[in-house]
Amino acid sequence: MAIDCTVEVRQDGKSTIRFVARNTGTAPIDLEFPDGQTIEVVIERGGDEQWRYSDGRVFTQALRTETIRPGERLRETITETDLPKGAVRAWLCAVDVECTATAHIR
């Protein structure tokens, strides 16, 4: 599976986390998700988890499939007002897919 994931954090009064999964291959990729959550994001500092995107959120309980054609991107954006500083780790919640990206909030 040829998939490349990146995460970017912007801060301008609010914190915006942008996650992108790009199909770098020549065939479509079907991503199977067990529920409505597409990505997970965790912020850690000093080895301790400071924040987790899914905490306190409820996601639909429906299986779904997202197809990314060659060269296409799957994008997810999270906007929060008060994120802690630390290492940001984000990944796809698709079944049997390893696609993780990291960034920092300073």
Secondary structure as GFF3:
##gff-version 3
##sequence-region A 1 106
A	DSSP	beta_strand	3	11	.	.	.	ID=ss1
A	DSSP	beta_strand	15	23	.	.	.	ID=ss2
A	DSSP	beta_strand	29	33	.	.	.	ID=ss3
A	DSSP	beta_strand	39	45	.	.	.	ID=ss4
A	DSSP	beta_strand	48	52	.	.	.	ID=ss5
A	DSSP	beta_strand	64	68	.	.	.	ID=ss6
A	DSSP	beta_strand	73	80	.	.	.	ID=ss7
A	DSSP	beta_strand	86	92	.	.	.	ID=ss8
A	DSSP	beta_strand	100	105	.	.	.	ID=ss9
###
